[in-house]
């Protein structure tokens, strides 16, 4: 089936299946600029649904949106040593501010007289430019907390680009908050982690995640603690779905951001930053989709229901008239707090079979098929994208059936992904078992193993297996996972088990 539809089967080559899927589902395409992508309308519509849901969650907890410059003075990235070291190799640098006609008359060249006094960095992330602004905004404890988010694009030079998963330029949101105490910053980082990101990923994306702090070696440059949400793809690899960072006072000290406390003392503020990106679209694809194309959870689907009228001539017009009536009625119905999103495919030159495949590839949740005989019988056929099941439905029951099917599909997708994660999360206690788990080049699921807490051991394990510590779970599956033990590699004492996996 997959080959007939123009995509590689998952079982044959998962990486090629993903690449084919992104393009055949009309979500994105490669740009002429290496490493960048063109997000097509259907793909951008999914991102807009994500944006809307996340933006609502942020604002529900008191955050507001702002916008900061794309270009950052190079000197800013030198003020926090760990931060600049983490991003230095990924930065794109602006050195000149003007072009000129080429002396040979062929096109344009950089004007050598237009060299900038200080180079500008296209933002890889915005901590430095934002904290420079916060210095002028924060004077007193009355100015805190400062809870700001921005929706933006960033640039991180990517040597091995992959649509949605790793591109040089990508879209994201980045929250940057300031607080009077460490505990307030920690509460903020955890609130975003659980009440916004985990809630969105599990309830909207229907993707289960393992949540907890990163190891010291995997945390965000300049952070005190980095919290992560790790999902499992169908090829049993981990994919980082989002991060939330407690930055302590590192950036406040680097940019001299102080406030006068209620006791009259001058103190440095405490900070957080947190973000998710268009990588979530790739995560959605890798967790739910199949060999027929994109499978999109109903809460994020740009179109939830597509009507396919069938028939010719006068019969077709009668069917089409009824379909428009049904679609209008359905649009006034609601599910999960939103009006149901409906489309009518009234193209005359395409066969019903072509249309069925077209909408299946694009991940439309439900398809309503209706022809002259259906009209006579006052019924239609309702087809689900997730399991392919079809049901004959009376027309006056269609709205109720659609609402039920959308809810059922959302829950089924989560349950299926959770079942995959549970079946492929296991514990190992010896180095031989660990090596066997990561035989070959593919994913091995989530391996819970003891680790002695050292960077040396973490690096050695990664070098031997290409597996990294993805997360130190906040909510272990088994109470025994947080009991002391022996490191799987070094044999030294270990405080608890952590999650190892190969990752995207």
MOHU-V467908 format. One record per helix or strand. SS is the DSSP state (hx for helix, st for strand). FROM is the first residue (numbers start at 1). TO is the last residue. If there is no record, write none. Layout:
SS;FROM;TO
SS;FROM;TO
//
This chain:
hx;14;24
st;28;30
st;37;39
hx;41;60
st;64;65
st;71;73
hx;74;78
hx;81;90
st;92;96
st;99;101
st;108;110
hx;112;114
st;115;122
hx;127;137
st;140;140
hx;141;143
st;146;155
st;162;162
st;166;166
st;169;179
hx;182;203
st;210;213
st;225;232
st;238;248
hx;250;254
st;258;260
st;266;268
st;270;277
hx;279;288
st;290;290
st;293;293
st;305;309
hx;313;331
st;334;335
st;338;339
st;342;344
hx;352;361
st;366;370
hx;372;376
st;379;384
st;390;394
hx;395;423
st;425;427
hx;431;437
st;446;450
hx;455;465
st;468;473
hx;479;482
st;485;486
st;493;494
st;497;501
st;503;503
//
